[in-house]
Amino acid sequence: MSSEQSSPKQSSAEPVDHGEAAEQVPEVPAETAETSGDAPAAVERPRKSAKLLALLFAVAVAGLGLDILTKVIVVAELEGEPPVEVLGGLLYLDVLRNPGAAFSLATGLTWLLSLLAIVVVGVIIWLAPKLRSPGWAAGLGLVLGGACGNLVDRIFRAPGPLEGHVVDFLSILAPGGAVWPVFNIADSCIVVGGVLIVLLSLMGRDYDGTVHRKKKAAENNS
């Protein structure tokens, strides 16, 4: 009888052990599922950041390269020559040396403008890894390329480092900046990039990808 009574105890104990094991089994895959669910998002963020960095610097390099190329060509071929009419008089190629800022502003403060350009470049490079918006990446890339383009002139052109005169050669409707100040490709990049960034800000789109939407109805009700 003792052997018969012990066997039911053992058989009843076995399901209990299996029941405890069954309760513990789902805990491991549940944690694994949560971790695997977060993994794609964690991997996607660095990928998106890398793509935006590539976009920013690609735009900057393209703008800088085009600015340097056009300046080298016009200085070699057109400096000291009469203005060249382009597009039926809508544009003139008229080479001038500008000691000031974009569109001939702040003439006489070349060294200060050079330092400001260096600060702008540093701020954009510092902000670049935080970008989550393609529009902001393109806009800042244009500003970066334009700032570097004019900075190259101020560092390497006469009369000396940080005081070099920027090469301007685009004049609208009339030569010599009679209608609009003479400018260059770098100036155009800075203006276009700045306008793009302002438009994105007015639309409530921040550099980190967040979108701020004003809920006028909710404000009126409150």
C-alpha positions as CSV (number, residue, x, y, z in Angstrom):
1,M,0.0,0.0,0.0
2,S,2.8,2.4,0.8
3,S,4.2,2.0,-2.7
4,E,0.8,2.5,-4.3
5,Q,0.2,5.7,-2.2
6,S,3.6,7.1,-3.0
7,S,3.1,6.8,-6.7
8,P,0.0,9.1,-6.7
9,K,2.0,11.7,-4.7
10,Q,4.8,11.6,-7.2
11,S,2.4,11.8,-10.2
12,S,0.5,14.7,-8.6
13,A,3.8,16.5,-7.9
14,E,5.0,16.1,-11.5
15,P,2.2,18.3,-13.0
16,V,2.9,21.0,-10.5
17,D,6.6,21.1,-11.6
18,H,5.5,21.2,-15.2
19,G,3.0,23.9,-14.5
20,E,5.7,26.2,-12.9
21,A,8.0,25.6,-15.8
22,A,5.2,26.5,-18.2
23,E,4.6,29.8,-16.4
24,Q,8.3,30.7,-16.7
25,V,8.8,29.8,-20.4
26,P,6.8,32.8,-21.9
27,E,8.9,35.3,-19.9
28,V,12.0,34.8,-22.0
29,P,10.5,35.1,-25.5
30,A,8.5,38.1,-24.3
31,E,11.6,40.0,-23.3
32,T,13.3,38.9,-26.5
33,A,10.3,40.1,-28.5
34,E,10.5,43.5,-26.9
35,T,14.2,43.8,-27.6
36,S,13.8,42.7,-31.2
37,G,11.0,45.1,-31.6
38,D,13.2,48.0,-30.5
39,A,16.1,46.9,-32.5
40,P,14.9,48.0,-36.0
41,A,14.1,51.5,-34.7
42,A,17.5,51.7,-33.0
43,V,19.2,50.7,-36.2
44,E,17.1,52.9,-38.4
45,R,18.0,56.1,-36.5
46,P,21.8,55.9,-37.3
47,R,21.1,55.0,-40.9
48,K,18.8,58.0,-41.3
49,S,21.3,60.2,-39.6
50,A,24.1,58.9,-41.9
51,K,22.0,59.6,-45.0
52,L,21.2,63.1,-43.9
53,L,24.9,63.8,-43.2
54,A,25.8,62.5,-46.6
55,L,23.1,64.8,-48.1
56,L,24.3,67.8,-46.2
57,F,28.0,67.4,-47.2
58,A,27.2,66.4,-50.8
59,V,25.2,69.6,-51.2
60,A,28.0,71.6,-49.5
61,V,30.7,70.1,-51.6
62,A,28.7,70.6,-54.8
63,G,28.1,74.3,-54.0
64,L,31.7,74.8,-53.0
65,G,33.1,73.1,-56.1
66,L,30.8,75.1,-58.4
67,D,31.7,78.3,-56.7
68,I,35.5,77.7,-56.9
69,L,35.3,76.5,-60.5
70,T,33.3,79.5,-61.8
71,K,35.6,82.0,-59.9
72,V,38.7,80.4,-61.4
73,I,37.3,80.6,-64.9
74,V,36.0,84.2,-64.7
75,V,39.2,85.5,-63.1
76,A,41.3,83.8,-65.8
77,E,39.1,84.8,-68.8
78,L,37.1,87.9,-67.9
79,E,38.9,89.9,-65.2
80,G,39.9,93.3,-66.6
81,E,37.7,92.8,-69.7
82,P,34.4,94.6,-70.5
83,P,31.2,93.0,-69.0
84,V,29.8,90.1,-71.0
85,E,26.1,90.2,-71.8
86,V,24.3,86.9,-71.1
87,L,20.6,85.8,-71.8
88,G,19.8,88.9,-73.8
89,G,20.8,91.3,-71.1
90,L,19.1,89.6,-68.1
91,L,22.5,88.8,-66.7
92,Y,26.0,90.3,-67.1
93,L,29.3,88.7,-66.3
94,D,31.3,91.5,-64.6
95,V,34.2,90.6,-62.4
96,L,34.7,92.6,-59.3
97,R,36.7,92.1,-56.1
98,N,34.5,92.6,-53.0
99,P,36.1,93.1,-49.5
100,G,32.6,93.0,-47.9
101,A,30.0,90.4,-47.2
102,A,27.4,88.9,-49.6
103,F,26.0,91.4,-52.0
104,S,28.8,93.9,-51.1
105,L,27.6,94.5,-47.5
106,A,29.9,95.4,-44.6
107,T,32.7,96.6,-46.8
108,G,35.9,97.2,-44.7
109,L,35.1,94.5,-42.2
110,T,36.7,91.6,-44.1
111,W,38.5,90.1,-41.1
112,L,35.4,90.1,-39.0
113,L,33.4,88.6,-41.8
114,S,36.0,85.9,-42.1
115,L,35.7,85.0,-38.4
116,L,31.9,85.0,-38.6
117,A,32.1,82.6,-41.6
118,I,34.3,80.3,-39.5
119,V,31.8,80.4,-36.7
120,V,28.9,79.6,-39.1
121,V,30.8,76.6,-40.5
122,G,31.6,75.3,-37.0
123,V,27.9,75.6,-35.9
124,I,26.7,73.8,-38.9
125,I,29.2,71.0,-38.5
126,W,28.2,70.7,-34.8
127,L,24.5,70.6,-35.7
128,A,24.9,68.2,-38.5
129,P,24.7,64.9,-36.5
130,K,21.5,66.1,-34.9
131,L,19.7,66.5,-38.2
132,R,16.6,64.4,-38.8
133,S,15.1,66.5,-41.6
134,P,16.1,66.2,-45.3
135,G,15.0,69.8,-46.0
136,W,17.2,71.2,-43.2
137,A,20.1,69.0,-44.4
138,A,19.8,70.5,-47.9
139,G,19.4,74.1,-46.6
140,L,22.3,73.9,-44.2
141,G,24.4,72.2,-46.9
142,L,23.8,75.2,-49.2
143,V,24.7,77.6,-46.5
144,L,27.8,75.6,-45.6
145,G,28.9,75.4,-49.2
146,G,28.4,79.1,-49.7
147,A,30.1,80.1,-46.5
148,C,33.1,77.9,-47.3
149,G,33.2,79.3,-50.9
150,N,33.6,82.9,-49.8
151,L,35.8,81.9,-46.9
152,V,38.3,80.3,-49.3
153,D,38.6,83.7,-51.1
154,R,39.1,85.6,-47.8
155,I,41.8,83.2,-46.8
156,F,43.8,82.7,-50.0
157,R,43.2,85.8,-52.2
158,A,44.9,89.2,-52.0
159,P,45.5,91.2,-50.0
160,G,46.1,88.5,-47.4
161,P,44.7,85.8,-45.1
162,L,41.3,86.6,-43.5
163,E,41.4,89.9,-45.5
164,G,41.1,88.5,-49.1
165,H,38.6,90.1,-51.4
166,V,35.8,87.9,-52.7
167,V,35.4,87.4,-56.4
168,D,31.9,88.5,-57.6
169,F,30.9,88.3,-61.2
170,L,27.1,88.0,-61.6
171,S,25.2,91.3,-62.2
172,I,21.4,91.3,-63.0
173,L,19.9,93.4,-65.8
174,A,22.9,95.8,-65.9
175,P,26.7,95.7,-65.4
176,G,28.5,97.0,-62.4
177,G,25.6,96.2,-60.0
178,A,23.5,99.2,-61.2
179,V,20.2,97.3,-60.5
180,W,21.3,94.7,-58.0
181,P,24.6,94.2,-56.2
182,V,27.1,91.9,-58.0
183,F,27.2,88.5,-56.5
184,N,28.6,85.0,-57.0
185,I,27.6,81.3,-56.7
186,A,28.5,81.2,-53.0
187,D,26.1,84.1,-52.3
188,S,23.4,82.4,-54.2
189,C,23.8,79.2,-52.2
190,I,23.7,81.1,-48.9
191,V,20.5,83.0,-49.9
192,V,18.7,79.9,-51.3
193,G,19.7,77.8,-48.2
194,G,18.6,80.5,-45.8
195,V,15.2,80.9,-47.5
196,L,14.7,77.2,-47.4
197,I,15.5,77.0,-43.7
198,V,13.1,80.0,-43.0
199,L,10.3,78.4,-44.9
200,L,10.8,75.1,-43.0
201,S,10.7,77.0,-39.7
202,L,7.5,78.8,-40.7
203,M,5.9,75.5,-41.6
204,G,6.8,74.3,-38.1
205,R,9.4,71.8,-39.2
206,D,12.5,71.6,-36.9
207,Y,16.0,70.3,-37.8
208,D,15.4,67.3,-35.5
209,G,12.4,66.1,-37.6
210,T,9.7,67.3,-35.2
211,V,6.7,69.1,-36.6
212,H,4.9,71.7,-34.6
213,R,1.3,72.2,-35.6
214,K,-0.8,74.9,-34.2
215,K,-4.3,73.8,-33.2
216,K,-6.3,77.0,-33.5
217,A,-9.5,75.2,-32.7
218,A,-8.2,73.9,-29.4
219,E,-6.9,77.3,-28.5
220,N,-10.2,79.0,-29.3
221,N,-12.1,76.5,-27.2
222,S,-9.8,76.9,-24.3
